[in-house]
Structures are given as structure tokens and as C-alpha cells.
Amino acid sequence: MSRLLLSDVRLERDGKNLHIRVAAAAAGADAKPPAPDPVMAEAAPLRTALKRLLDAHRSSRQVMRHLGYFERALATQGLKAMSEVRVDVLSASLRQLESIVTDWSDDHLAALRSKMAVAVMDRSNDPFQLSIRGQLSNFDTESRLLVGDVSHSVFIELERQYQGLVEQETIQASLAAAKNPT
């Protein structure tokens, strides 16, 4: 137990998972550092370029929330973020990236854009991926009443047409029944 308490403990992150490693007691100066994860190593320059871009403006992560979310996912998951982040979020973050970058001379930003575009295309065409429509509730059907906003003039015109179709007494009876549901 004392050997465990006095030994070196290291926390290692593998995507979303966190592992606790106890260093071997015999490991001294001869011990080699663990090999970097190739997925994280390839994503590091891409994330650095994206971070530098978002750091240029203080409120960019608040305004472009999808891109900020993708930046955090890229930092924790590496290139696995391309397949872990939902397709609609990845697509929105790609649109946001394309809207703020005007000069694609930075190779890392161009590579990030290319990887994101390929991932969006591949995952959008994958029949086994849930589509955006599949993630919504089944309330959005043609048999349901959907309420939206219209201008005042459209409302007045629809009200005029409705009053022409239904007698005034029927409207008043409906309103009275709605006020007194007994």
C-alpha cells in the first residue's frame, strides 16, 4: 500500500475516457515516454490553427457556438471528433468556419475545412446515420397544427376571411365555451 501511495500516478485521457496509470517502481531515467496517440497528434496543428482563429476575437466562441463546440471536441477527441460530433453540428460549424475565414493560405485551416467537409458528406450519405429529421420528435407531421408568426396585415386578412366563412354567433359561442369549460 505504501508503494502505491509513493509511486507516480498519471492521468491519461483517451477521448472522453480518463485512465489512471501507476508508474512502475523500477522505471527510472530509462523509461521512454508513451507514444503519442496518432489521432490526437494529427489533430493538434488543426486545433491550434482553429484556436488561433477563434482567439483573434474575444466573443467569437459565443457568437459561433457550433464552431466553439467543435474546437473543444477536437481538443478532447482528436480527429475522432469528425465522427463523434452530430452531423448537423459538424455541418453548422463548417458553415461558420467558412464564413469567418477569408484567406485559406493557412494550410492547417484548409486541411481542417477539407476534413470537415468530407466528414459531413460521408456521414450525410450514410444510411445508418440518424438523419436530422430522425432526431426530431414525431410532432412535426402533417396531421398536427403548427403555429407560426405572420405579419399583422396577413393576420387581419385571414381574420376577415374566417369571419366571412363562419357566422358571428358560432364564433361567440366557441369563445364563451372556451372561457367556461364546464
Residue pairs with C-beta under 8 A, 6 or more apart in sequence:
3 25
4 22
7 22
7 23
7 25
8 22
8 23
9 20
9 21
9 22
9 23
10 20
10 21
10 22
10 23
11 18
11 19
11 20
11 21
12 18
12 19
12 20
12 21
12 34
13 19
13 76
14 37
15 76
15 77
15 78
15 80
15 84
16 76
16 77
23 31
24 31
37 78
39 78
39 79
39 80
40 78
41 78
42 78
42 79
43 74
43 78
43 79
43 81
45 108
46 74
46 108
46 109
46 111
46 112
46 115
47 71
47 74
47 75
48 108
49 106
49 108
49 109
49 112
50 67
50 70
50 71
50 74
50 97
50 109
50 112
51 71
53 60
53 100
53 101
53 109
54 60
54 61
54 64
54 67
54 68
54 71
60 67
60 68
60 100
61 67
61 68
61 71
62 68
64 93
64 96
64 100
66 89
66 92
66 93
66 96
67 93
67 96
67 97
69 85
69 89
69 93
70 81
70 85
70 89
70 90
70 93
70 116
73 81
73 84
73 85
74 81
77 84
79 115
82 90
82 115
82 116
82 119
83 119
83 123
85 93
86 135
87 120
87 123
87 124
87 129
87 132
88 132
88 135
90 116
90 119
90 120
90 123
91 120
91 124
93 116
94 113
94 116
94 117
94 120
97 109
97 112
97 113
97 116
98 113
101 109
101 113
104 110
104 113
123 129
140 146
150 158
163 171
